[in-house]
Amino acid sequence: MSSVWVILPLFIFIMYICTGTYCAPDFQITTVDPGFPRNISTNDPAVKNAARVTVYAYNNKSNDSFLFKELEVQKAMIQIVKGVKYLLQTKIGRTVCPKKEFYNLDQCDFQEDNPLKQTFSCYSEVWNITWLHVETVPVLRCQDLK
């Protein structure tokens, strides 16, 4: 019982100090909660990079004869975990560049011919662990937009 009387005043004193100028308000207020996803601009350069990583993953898994590239990032979220995770909804389209040859995707135009033109809506999670130089796509689901 006597330990309660020692701890309680100490707790009240600490709470009193932290409501004053001794505790930095910047320390208590943050815009990013670790582990909690939040919206991020689809035009952010890191989001554009994550979308390109998504397309590389799709091209590596697909049996299509042509390369795909991103048409539009429709929605983007960021989550701080062990690294940074980007949660993306991306529209991708088939290009005129065959897979057998190496191309810079920026130089590949989209298919315009109706039988070859194809677009997908893809949900992906791109995990970037900068200090380990690791960038993976553990989740990639695409569906045809006909």
C-alpha positions in Angstrom: 0.0 0.0 0.0 2.8 2.4 0.8 4.4 1.9 -2.7 1.1 3.2 -4.2 1.6 6.5 -2.3 5.1 6.8 -3.7 4.2 6.0 -7.3 1.0 8.0 -7.5 2.6 11.4 -6.7 5.5 10.6 -9.1 3.0 9.8 -11.9 1.0 13.0 -11.2 4.3 15.0 -11.2 5.3 13.5 -14.6 1.9 14.3 -16.1 2.1 17.9 -14.8 5.5 18.4 -16.4 4.5 17.0 -19.8 1.5 19.4 -20.0 3.9 22.3 -19.7 6.7 23.5 -21.9 9.1 20.8 -20.9 7.7 18.2 -23.3 8.2 19.1 -26.9 4.8 19.1 -28.8 6.5 17.9 -32.0 7.4 14.7 -30.2 3.8 14.0 -29.4 2.3 14.9 -32.8 3.1 12.9 -35.9 1.6 12.6 -39.4 2.7 8.9 -39.8 1.6 6.2 -37.4 3.9 3.2 -37.8 1.9 0.2 -39.0 -1.2 2.3 -40.0 -1.8 2.8 -43.8 -2.5 6.3 -45.0 -3.3 7.8 -48.4 -0.5 9.3 -50.5 -0.5 11.2 -53.7 -0.6 9.1 -56.8 1.9 11.5 -58.4 4.5 11.0 -55.6 7.8 9.8 -57.3 8.1 6.9 -54.8 4.6 5.8 -55.8 5.5 6.0 -59.5 8.6 3.9 -58.7 6.4 1.3 -56.8 4.0 1.2 -59.8 6.9 0.4 -62.1 8.1 -2.3 -59.7 4.6 -3.7 -59.9 4.7 -3.8 -63.7 8.1 -5.5 -63.6 6.7 -8.2 -61.3 3.6 -8.6 -63.6 5.9 -9.0 -66.7 8.0 -11.6 -64.9 5.0 -13.7 -64.0 2.9 -13.3 -67.1 3.0 -15.6 -70.1 2.1 -12.8 -72.5 4.3 -12.2 -75.5 4.3 -8.4 -75.0 5.5 -6.2 -72.1 3.0 -4.3 -70.0 3.5 -0.9 -68.4 1.5 1.3 -66.0 -1.3 3.5 -67.5 -2.4 5.1 -64.3 -2.0 4.8 -60.5 -5.6 5.0 -59.4 -5.1 4.9 -55.6 -2.0 4.7 -53.4 -1.5 4.2 -49.7 1.7 4.0 -47.7 2.4 1.9 -44.6 5.4 2.2 -42.4 6.4 -1.3 -41.3 9.9 -2.9 -41.4 10.6 -0.6 -44.3 7.9 1.1 -46.4 5.0 -0.7 -48.0 3.1 0.8 -50.9 -0.5 -0.4 -51.4 -1.5 0.4 -55.0 -4.4 0.1 -57.3 -2.9 0.5 -60.8 -4.2 0.2 -64.3 -1.7 -1.4 -66.7 -1.7 -1.9 -70.4 -0.1 -4.0 -73.1 2.7 -2.4 -75.1 4.0 -3.0 -78.6 7.3 -4.2 -77.2 7.8 -8.0 -77.4 9.1 -9.7 -74.2 11.9 -11.5 -76.0 13.8 -8.2 -76.6 15.0 -5.9 -73.8 13.3 -2.5 -73.9 13.2 0.5 -71.7 9.5 0.6 -70.8 9.4 4.4 -71.2 10.1 3.9 -74.9 7.3 1.3 -75.4 4.0 2.6 -76.8 0.7 1.1 -75.8 -1.1 -1.3 -78.2 -3.8 0.5 -80.3 -5.0 -2.5 -82.3 -8.2 -3.8 -80.9 -7.3 -7.5 -80.9 -4.0 -6.9 -79.1 -5.1 -4.0 -76.9 -5.5 -5.2 -73.3 -5.7 -3.5 -69.9 -5.8 -4.8 -66.4 -6.6 -3.4 -63.0 -4.0 -4.5 -60.5 -3.8 -4.4 -56.7 -0.3 -4.7 -55.5 1.8 -4.3 -52.3 5.3 -3.2 -52.9 7.6 -3.6 -49.9 10.7 -1.4 -49.9 13.4 -2.1 -47.3 16.0 0.5 -48.2 18.8 -0.4 -45.8 18.8 -4.0 -47.1 18.4 -2.9 -50.8 15.3 -5.1 -51.1 12.2 -4.3 -53.1 9.6 -7.1 -53.3 6.0 -7.5 -54.5 4.4 -10.1 -52.1 0.9 -9.3 -53.3 -0.1 -8.9 -57.0 -3.7 -9.5 -58.2 -4.8 -8.3 -61.6 -8.1 -8.6 -63.5 -9.0 -7.9 -67.1 -10.8 -4.7 -67.9 -13.1 -5.7 -70.8 
